[in-house]
Protein backbone atom coordinates (compact mmCIF):
# COMPACT_ATOMS: atom_id res chain seq x y z
CA UNK A 1 0.00 0.00 0.00
CA UNK A 2 1.29 3.44 -0.93
CA UNK A 3 0.22 6.56 0.96
CA UNK A 4 0.14 9.89 -0.88
CA UNK A 5 -0.23 13.22 0.97
CA UNK A 6 -1.63 15.97 -1.27
CA UNK A 7 -0.61 19.18 0.47
CA UNK A 8 0.40 22.79 0.19
CA UNK A 9 0.42 25.49 2.85
CA UNK A 10 -1.40 27.84 0.49
CA UNK A 11 -5.03 27.43 -0.45
CA UNK A 12 -6.49 27.71 -3.93
CA UNK A 13 -3.74 25.74 -5.68
CA UNK A 14 -5.90 22.87 -6.93
CA UNK A 15 -5.25 20.49 -4.05
CA UNK A 16 -8.68 18.84 -3.91
CA UNK A 17 -8.93 18.71 -7.71
CA UNK A 18 -5.52 17.01 -7.78
CA UNK A 19 -6.62 14.49 -5.16
CA UNK A 20 -9.77 13.68 -7.11
CA UNK A 21 -8.08 13.36 -10.49
CA UNK A 22 -5.24 11.19 -9.21
CA UNK A 23 -7.67 9.00 -7.28
CA UNK A 24 -9.98 8.59 -10.28
CA UNK A 25 -7.09 7.43 -12.45
CA UNK A 26 -5.60 5.15 -9.81
CA UNK A 27 -9.00 3.50 -9.32
CA UNK A 28 -9.02 2.34 -12.94
CA UNK A 29 -7.07 -0.73 -11.88
CA UNK A 30 -6.36 -0.46 -8.14
CA UNK A 31 -8.14 -0.23 -4.78
CA UNK A 32 -8.07 3.37 -3.60
CA UNK A 33 -9.03 5.11 -0.36
CA UNK A 34 -9.25 8.90 -0.16
CA UNK A 35 -9.15 10.51 3.28
CA UNK A 36 -10.42 14.06 3.70
CA UNK A 37 -8.37 15.80 6.42
CA UNK A 38 -9.63 19.32 5.75
CA UNK A 39 -12.28 20.71 8.17
CA UNK A 40 -13.76 22.62 5.22
CA UNK A 41 -14.54 19.19 3.71
CA UNK A 42 -14.41 20.22 0.05
CA UNK A 43 -13.49 16.68 -1.00
CA UNK A 44 -16.34 15.25 1.07
CA UNK A 45 -18.85 17.67 -0.46
CA UNK A 46 -17.63 16.75 -3.93
CA UNK A 47 -18.77 13.19 -3.30
CA UNK A 48 -22.22 14.44 -2.26
CA UNK A 49 -21.95 13.66 1.45
CA UNK A 50 -24.40 15.99 3.26
CA UNK A 51 -23.27 18.34 6.02
CA UNK A 52 -26.09 17.34 8.32
CA UNK A 53 -26.12 15.14 10.18
CA UNK A 54 -22.30 15.27 10.45
CA UNK A 55 -20.97 12.08 8.86
CA UNK A 56 -18.71 9.66 10.65
CA UNK A 57 -15.22 9.88 9.26
CA UNK A 58 -11.78 11.32 9.85
CA UNK A 59 -12.55 12.90 13.22
CA UNK A 60 -13.10 9.45 14.70
CA UNK A 61 -9.50 8.51 13.83
CA UNK A 62 -8.38 10.97 16.51
CA UNK A 63 -11.05 10.49 19.17
CA UNK A 64 -11.95 6.78 19.08
CA UNK A 65 -9.95 4.28 21.10
CA UNK A 66 -9.43 1.76 18.30
CA UNK A 67 -10.72 3.30 15.07
CA UNK A 68 -11.15 1.12 12.00
CA UNK A 69 -10.33 3.30 9.01
CA UNK A 70 -12.08 0.90 6.65
CA UNK A 71 -15.09 0.93 8.95
CA UNK A 72 -15.20 4.72 8.69
CA UNK A 73 -15.09 4.64 4.88
CA UNK A 74 -18.02 4.78 2.49
CA UNK A 75 -18.58 3.82 -1.11
CA UNK A 76 -18.55 6.36 -3.91
CA UNK A 77 -19.94 6.39 -7.43
CA UNK A 78 -16.54 5.20 -8.64
CA UNK A 79 -15.77 1.50 -8.52
CA UNK A 80 -12.79 0.60 -6.31
CA UNK A 81 -12.74 4.08 -4.74
CA UNK A 82 -13.84 4.68 -1.14
CA UNK A 83 -13.94 7.85 0.96
CA UNK A 84 -13.34 8.70 4.60
CA UNK A 85 -15.32 11.93 5.06
CA UNK A 86 -14.24 15.06 6.91
CA UNK A 87 -16.23 16.95 9.54
CA UNK A 88 -16.01 20.52 10.89
CA UNK A 89 -15.08 19.04 14.28
CA UNK A 90 -11.60 18.38 12.88
CA UNK A 91 -10.90 22.06 13.56
CA UNK A 92 -11.03 21.37 17.32
CA UNK A 93 -8.20 18.83 17.31
CA UNK A 94 -5.43 21.38 17.95
CA UNK A 95 -6.88 22.07 21.41
CA UNK A 96 -7.32 18.37 22.06
CA UNK A 97 -3.69 17.63 21.22
CA UNK A 98 -2.52 19.73 24.18
CA UNK A 99 -4.02 17.23 26.63
CA UNK A 100 -3.93 14.00 24.62
CA UNK A 101 -0.40 12.87 23.74
CA UNK A 102 0.23 10.71 20.69
CA UNK A 103 -2.23 12.38 18.32
CA UNK A 104 0.56 13.17 15.89
CA UNK A 105 0.74 9.49 14.93
CA UNK A 106 -2.97 8.66 15.08
CA UNK A 107 -3.45 8.50 11.32
CA UNK A 108 -0.38 6.34 10.77
CA UNK A 109 -1.65 3.85 13.36
CA UNK A 110 -5.08 3.75 11.70
CA UNK A 111 -3.57 3.21 8.26
CA UNK A 112 -1.74 0.16 9.56
CA UNK A 113 -5.08 -1.60 9.83
CA UNK A 114 -5.94 -1.25 6.13
CA UNK A 115 -2.61 -2.07 4.48
CA UNK A 116 -4.02 -5.27 2.98
CA UNK A 117 -7.27 -3.68 1.81
CA UNK A 118 -6.05 -0.85 -0.44
CA UNK A 119 -3.29 -0.32 -2.97
CA UNK A 120 -3.24 3.47 -2.61
CA UNK A 121 -4.39 5.93 0.05
CA UNK A 122 -4.63 9.62 -0.83
CA UNK A 123 -4.72 12.17 2.00
CA UNK A 124 -6.28 15.53 1.12
CA UNK A 125 -4.67 17.94 3.60
CA UNK A 126 -5.81 21.32 4.95
CA UNK A 127 -3.86 24.35 3.63
CA UNK A 128 -2.28 25.14 7.02
CA UNK A 129 0.50 23.70 9.13
CA UNK A 130 -1.50 21.84 11.76
CA UNK A 131 -1.86 18.54 13.60
CA UNK A 132 -3.76 17.18 10.59
CA UNK A 133 -1.02 18.04 8.10
CA UNK A 134 1.68 16.67 10.41
CA UNK A 135 -0.29 13.42 10.68
CA UNK A 136 -0.46 13.15 6.90
CA UNK A 137 3.25 13.83 6.40
CA UNK A 138 4.19 11.39 9.16
CA UNK A 139 2.21 8.63 7.44
CA UNK A 140 2.95 9.35 3.77
CA UNK A 141 5.33 7.66 1.37
CA UNK A 142 5.04 10.53 -1.10
CA UNK A 143 4.23 14.22 -0.69
CA UNK A 144 2.53 15.66 -3.79
CA UNK A 145 2.51 19.45 -3.79
CA UNK A 146 0.10 21.06 -6.28
CA UNK A 147 1.52 24.55 -6.89
CA UNK A 148 -0.34 27.23 -8.78
CA UNK A 149 1.85 28.93 -11.36
CA UNK A 150 1.59 32.26 -9.61
CA UNK A 151 4.29 34.25 -7.73
CA UNK A 152 2.46 34.14 -4.38
CA UNK A 153 2.03 30.37 -4.62
CA UNK A 154 5.80 29.90 -4.86
CA UNK A 155 6.19 31.31 -1.34
CA UNK A 156 3.70 28.75 -0.03
CA UNK A 157 5.68 26.01 -1.72
CA UNK A 158 8.88 27.05 0.06
CA UNK A 159 7.04 26.88 3.39
CA UNK A 160 5.68 23.45 2.51
CA UNK A 161 9.13 22.10 1.71
CA UNK A 162 10.50 23.37 5.03
CA UNK A 163 7.65 21.60 6.83
CA UNK A 164 8.39 18.39 4.92
CA UNK A 165 12.05 18.60 5.94
CA UNK A 166 11.06 19.04 9.58
CA UNK A 167 8.71 16.05 9.59
CA UNK A 168 11.18 13.88 7.69
CA UNK A 169 13.86 14.51 10.34
CA UNK A 170 11.39 13.61 13.07
CA UNK A 171 10.11 10.40 11.52
CA UNK A 172 13.61 9.26 10.47
CA UNK A 173 12.66 7.81 7.09
CA UNK A 174 12.61 9.41 3.64
CA UNK A 175 9.60 11.35 2.40
CA UNK A 176 9.53 11.53 -1.37
CA UNK A 177 8.54 14.95 -2.70
CA UNK A 178 6.95 15.86 -6.03
CA UNK A 179 5.78 19.26 -7.27
CA UNK A 180 2.88 19.50 -9.73
CA UNK A 181 2.49 22.91 -11.43
CA UNK A 182 -1.25 23.62 -11.58
CA UNK A 183 -3.71 26.18 -12.96
CA UNK A 184 -1.24 27.13 -15.64
CA UNK A 185 -2.22 29.79 -18.15
CA UNK A 186 0.49 30.10 -20.79
CA UNK A 187 -1.13 33.23 -22.19
CA UNK A 188 0.04 35.30 -19.21
CA UNK A 189 3.57 36.47 -18.56
CA UNK A 190 3.10 35.81 -14.85
CA UNK A 191 2.19 32.18 -15.50
CA UNK A 192 5.12 31.58 -17.83
CA UNK A 193 7.58 33.27 -15.49
CA UNK A 194 6.32 31.36 -12.44
CA UNK A 195 6.67 28.06 -14.28
CA UNK A 196 10.22 28.96 -15.28
CA UNK A 197 11.02 29.78 -11.64
CA UNK A 198 9.68 26.39 -10.56
CA UNK A 199 11.87 24.58 -13.05
CA UNK A 200 14.94 26.61 -12.14
CA UNK A 201 14.48 26.49 -8.38
CA UNK A 202 13.31 22.91 -7.87
CA UNK A 203 15.03 20.87 -10.55
CA UNK A 204 14.50 17.17 -9.96
CA UNK A 205 11.37 17.70 -7.84
CA UNK A 206 9.04 19.35 -10.35
CA UNK A 207 7.11 17.71 -13.17
CA UNK A 208 8.35 18.89 -16.55
CA UNK A 209 4.84 19.82 -17.71
CA UNK A 210 1.92 21.66 -16.08
CA UNK A 211 -1.79 21.17 -15.40
CA UNK A 212 -3.54 23.83 -17.51
CA UNK A 213 -6.50 25.92 -16.49
CA UNK A 214 -9.52 23.89 -17.64
CA UNK A 215 -13.12 24.84 -16.93
CA UNK A 216 -14.10 21.16 -17.02
CA UNK A 217 -12.20 20.65 -13.77
CA UNK A 218 -13.80 23.54 -11.89
CA UNK A 219 -16.74 21.49 -10.63
CA UNK A 220 -15.30 18.94 -8.20
CA UNK A 221 -18.65 17.14 -8.10
CA UNK A 222 -18.36 16.22 -11.76
CA UNK A 223 -14.86 14.81 -11.19
CA UNK A 224 -16.18 12.72 -8.28
CA UNK A 225 -18.91 11.22 -10.47
CA UNK A 226 -18.54 8.09 -12.54
CA UNK A 227 -18.55 9.82 -15.91
CA UNK A 228 -15.37 9.88 -18.03
CA UNK A 229 -12.73 12.52 -17.32
CA UNK A 230 -12.11 14.40 -20.56
CA UNK A 231 -10.30 17.51 -21.68
CA UNK A 232 -6.76 18.79 -21.60
CA UNK A 233 -6.71 19.09 -17.81
CA UNK A 234 -7.77 15.48 -17.31
CA UNK A 235 -5.21 14.32 -19.86
CA UNK A 236 -2.51 16.31 -18.08
CA UNK A 237 -3.35 14.63 -14.78
CA UNK A 238 -3.00 11.23 -16.44
CA UNK A 239 0.47 12.20 -17.62
CA UNK A 240 1.34 13.58 -14.19
CA UNK A 241 0.31 10.31 -12.57
CA UNK A 242 2.58 8.36 -14.91
CA UNK A 243 5.46 10.63 -13.84
CA UNK A 244 4.61 10.12 -10.16
CA UNK A 245 4.56 6.35 -10.62
CA UNK A 246 8.02 6.50 -12.15
CA UNK A 247 9.38 8.62 -9.30
CA UNK A 248 7.84 6.44 -6.64
CA UNK A 249 9.01 3.20 -8.24
CA UNK A 250 12.56 4.55 -8.25
CA UNK A 251 12.31 5.58 -4.60
CA UNK A 252 11.14 2.27 -3.10
CA UNK A 253 12.83 -1.14 -2.83
CA UNK A 254 12.43 -3.48 -5.78
CA UNK A 255 10.13 -5.84 -3.90
CA UNK A 256 7.52 -3.11 -3.42
CA UNK A 257 7.96 -1.09 -6.58
CA UNK A 258 5.37 -3.19 -8.37
CA UNK A 259 2.71 -1.89 -5.98
CA UNK A 260 3.40 1.69 -7.06
CA UNK A 261 3.52 0.76 -10.71
C-alpha positions as CSV (number, residue, x, y, z in Angstrom):
1,X,0.0,0.0,0.0
2,X,1.3,3.4,-0.9
3,X,0.2,6.6,1.0
4,X,0.1,9.9,-0.9
5,X,-0.2,13.2,1.0
6,X,-1.6,16.0,-1.3
7,X,-0.6,19.2,0.5
8,X,0.4,22.8,0.2
9,X,0.4,25.5,2.9
10,X,-1.4,27.8,0.5
11,X,-5.0,27.4,-0.5
12,X,-6.5,27.7,-3.9
13,X,-3.7,25.7,-5.7
14,X,-5.9,22.9,-6.9
15,X,-5.3,20.5,-4.1
16,X,-8.7,18.8,-3.9
17,X,-8.9,18.7,-7.7
18,X,-5.5,17.0,-7.8
19,X,-6.6,14.5,-5.2
20,X,-9.8,13.7,-7.1
21,X,-8.1,13.4,-10.5
22,X,-5.2,11.2,-9.2
23,X,-7.7,9.0,-7.3
24,X,-10.0,8.6,-10.3
25,X,-7.1,7.4,-12.5
26,X,-5.6,5.1,-9.8
27,X,-9.0,3.5,-9.3
28,X,-9.0,2.3,-12.9
29,X,-7.1,-0.7,-11.9
30,X,-6.4,-0.5,-8.1
31,X,-8.1,-0.2,-4.8
32,X,-8.1,3.4,-3.6
33,X,-9.0,5.1,-0.4
34,X,-9.3,8.9,-0.2
35,X,-9.1,10.5,3.3
36,X,-10.4,14.1,3.7
37,X,-8.4,15.8,6.4
38,X,-9.6,19.3,5.8
39,X,-12.3,20.7,8.2
40,X,-13.8,22.6,5.2
41,X,-14.5,19.2,3.7
42,X,-14.4,20.2,0.1
43,X,-13.5,16.7,-1.0
44,X,-16.3,15.3,1.1
45,X,-18.9,17.7,-0.5
46,X,-17.6,16.7,-3.9
47,X,-18.8,13.2,-3.3
48,X,-22.2,14.4,-2.3
49,X,-21.9,13.7,1.4
50,X,-24.4,16.0,3.3
51,X,-23.3,18.3,6.0
52,X,-26.1,17.3,8.3
53,X,-26.1,15.1,10.2
54,X,-22.3,15.3,10.5
55,X,-21.0,12.1,8.9
56,X,-18.7,9.7,10.6
57,X,-15.2,9.9,9.3
58,X,-11.8,11.3,9.9
59,X,-12.6,12.9,13.2
60,X,-13.1,9.5,14.7
61,X,-9.5,8.5,13.8
62,X,-8.4,11.0,16.5
63,X,-11.0,10.5,19.2
64,X,-12.0,6.8,19.1
65,X,-9.9,4.3,21.1
66,X,-9.4,1.8,18.3
67,X,-10.7,3.3,15.1
68,X,-11.2,1.1,12.0
69,X,-10.3,3.3,9.0
70,X,-12.1,0.9,6.7
71,X,-15.1,0.9,8.9
72,X,-15.2,4.7,8.7
73,X,-15.1,4.6,4.9
74,X,-18.0,4.8,2.5
75,X,-18.6,3.8,-1.1
76,X,-18.5,6.4,-3.9
77,X,-19.9,6.4,-7.4
78,X,-16.5,5.2,-8.6
79,X,-15.8,1.5,-8.5
80,X,-12.8,0.6,-6.3
81,X,-12.7,4.1,-4.7
82,X,-13.8,4.7,-1.1
83,X,-13.9,7.9,1.0
84,X,-13.3,8.7,4.6
85,X,-15.3,11.9,5.1
86,X,-14.2,15.1,6.9
87,X,-16.2,16.9,9.5
88,X,-16.0,20.5,10.9
89,X,-15.1,19.0,14.3
90,X,-11.6,18.4,12.9
91,X,-10.9,22.1,13.6
92,X,-11.0,21.4,17.3
93,X,-8.2,18.8,17.3
94,X,-5.4,21.4,17.9
95,X,-6.9,22.1,21.4
96,X,-7.3,18.4,22.1
97,X,-3.7,17.6,21.2
98,X,-2.5,19.7,24.2
99,X,-4.0,17.2,26.6
100,X,-3.9,14.0,24.6
101,X,-0.4,12.9,23.7
102,X,0.2,10.7,20.7
103,X,-2.2,12.4,18.3
104,X,0.6,13.2,15.9
105,X,0.7,9.5,14.9
106,X,-3.0,8.7,15.1
107,X,-3.5,8.5,11.3
108,X,-0.4,6.3,10.8
109,X,-1.7,3.8,13.4
110,X,-5.1,3.8,11.7
111,X,-3.6,3.2,8.3
112,X,-1.7,0.2,9.6
113,X,-5.1,-1.6,9.8
114,X,-5.9,-1.3,6.1
115,X,-2.6,-2.1,4.5
116,X,-4.0,-5.3,3.0
117,X,-7.3,-3.7,1.8
118,X,-6.0,-0.9,-0.4
119,X,-3.3,-0.3,-3.0
120,X,-3.2,3.5,-2.6
121,X,-4.4,5.9,0.1
122,X,-4.6,9.6,-0.8
123,X,-4.7,12.2,2.0
124,X,-6.3,15.5,1.1
125,X,-4.7,17.9,3.6
126,X,-5.8,21.3,4.9
127,X,-3.9,24.4,3.6
128,X,-2.3,25.1,7.0
129,X,0.5,23.7,9.1
130,X,-1.5,21.8,11.8
131,X,-1.9,18.5,13.6
132,X,-3.8,17.2,10.6
133,X,-1.0,18.0,8.1
134,X,1.7,16.7,10.4
135,X,-0.3,13.4,10.7
136,X,-0.5,13.1,6.9
137,X,3.3,13.8,6.4
138,X,4.2,11.4,9.2
139,X,2.2,8.6,7.4
140,X,2.9,9.3,3.8
141,X,5.3,7.7,1.4
142,X,5.0,10.5,-1.1
143,X,4.2,14.2,-0.7
144,X,2.5,15.7,-3.8
145,X,2.5,19.5,-3.8
146,X,0.1,21.1,-6.3
147,X,1.5,24.5,-6.9
148,X,-0.3,27.2,-8.8
149,X,1.9,28.9,-11.4
150,X,1.6,32.3,-9.6
151,X,4.3,34.2,-7.7
152,X,2.5,34.1,-4.4
153,X,2.0,30.4,-4.6
154,X,5.8,29.9,-4.9
155,X,6.2,31.3,-1.3
156,X,3.7,28.7,0.0
157,X,5.7,26.0,-1.7
158,X,8.9,27.0,0.1
159,X,7.0,26.9,3.4
160,X,5.7,23.4,2.5
161,X,9.1,22.1,1.7
162,X,10.5,23.4,5.0
163,X,7.7,21.6,6.8
164,X,8.4,18.4,4.9
165,X,12.1,18.6,5.9
166,X,11.1,19.0,9.6
167,X,8.7,16.1,9.6
168,X,11.2,13.9,7.7
169,X,13.9,14.5,10.3
170,X,11.4,13.6,13.1
171,X,10.1,10.4,11.5
172,X,13.6,9.3,10.5
173,X,12.7,7.8,7.1
174,X,12.6,9.4,3.6
175,X,9.6,11.3,2.4
176,X,9.5,11.5,-1.4
177,X,8.5,14.9,-2.7
178,X,6.9,15.9,-6.0
179,X,5.8,19.3,-7.3
180,X,2.9,19.5,-9.7
181,X,2.5,22.9,-11.4
182,X,-1.3,23.6,-11.6
183,X,-3.7,26.2,-13.0
184,X,-1.2,27.1,-15.6
185,X,-2.2,29.8,-18.2
186,X,0.5,30.1,-20.8
187,X,-1.1,33.2,-22.2
188,X,0.0,35.3,-19.2
189,X,3.6,36.5,-18.6
190,X,3.1,35.8,-14.9
191,X,2.2,32.2,-15.5
192,X,5.1,31.6,-17.8
193,X,7.6,33.3,-15.5
194,X,6.3,31.4,-12.4
195,X,6.7,28.1,-14.3
196,X,10.2,29.0,-15.3
197,X,11.0,29.8,-11.6
198,X,9.7,26.4,-10.6
199,X,11.9,24.6,-13.1
200,X,14.9,26.6,-12.1
201,X,14.5,26.5,-8.4
202,X,13.3,22.9,-7.9
203,X,15.0,20.9,-10.5
204,X,14.5,17.2,-10.0
205,X,11.4,17.7,-7.8
206,X,9.0,19.3,-10.3
207,X,7.1,17.7,-13.2
208,X,8.4,18.9,-16.5
209,X,4.8,19.8,-17.7
210,X,1.9,21.7,-16.1
211,X,-1.8,21.2,-15.4
212,X,-3.5,23.8,-17.5
213,X,-6.5,25.9,-16.5
214,X,-9.5,23.9,-17.6
215,X,-13.1,24.8,-16.9
216,X,-14.1,21.2,-17.0
217,X,-12.2,20.7,-13.8
218,X,-13.8,23.5,-11.9
219,X,-16.7,21.5,-10.6
220,X,-15.3,18.9,-8.2
221,X,-18.7,17.1,-8.1
222,X,-18.4,16.2,-11.8
223,X,-14.9,14.8,-11.2
224,X,-16.2,12.7,-8.3
225,X,-18.9,11.2,-10.5
226,X,-18.5,8.1,-12.5
227,X,-18.5,9.8,-15.9
228,X,-15.4,9.9,-18.0
229,X,-12.7,12.5,-17.3
230,X,-12.1,14.4,-20.6
231,X,-10.3,17.5,-21.7
232,X,-6.8,18.8,-21.6
233,X,-6.7,19.1,-17.8
234,X,-7.8,15.5,-17.3
235,X,-5.2,14.3,-19.9
236,X,-2.5,16.3,-18.1
237,X,-3.4,14.6,-14.8
238,X,-3.0,11.2,-16.4
239,X,0.5,12.2,-17.6
240,X,1.3,13.6,-14.2
241,X,0.3,10.3,-12.6
242,X,2.6,8.4,-14.9
243,X,5.5,10.6,-13.8
244,X,4.6,10.1,-10.2
245,X,4.6,6.4,-10.6
246,X,8.0,6.5,-12.2
247,X,9.4,8.6,-9.3
248,X,7.8,6.4,-6.6
249,X,9.0,3.2,-8.2
250,X,12.6,4.6,-8.2
251,X,12.3,5.6,-4.6
252,X,11.1,2.3,-3.1
253,X,12.8,-1.1,-2.8
254,X,12.4,-3.5,-5.8
255,X,10.1,-5.8,-3.9
256,X,7.5,-3.1,-3.4
257,X,8.0,-1.1,-6.6
258,X,5.4,-3.2,-8.4
259,X,2.7,-1.9,-6.0
260,X,3.4,1.7,-7.1
261,X,3.5,0.8,-10.7
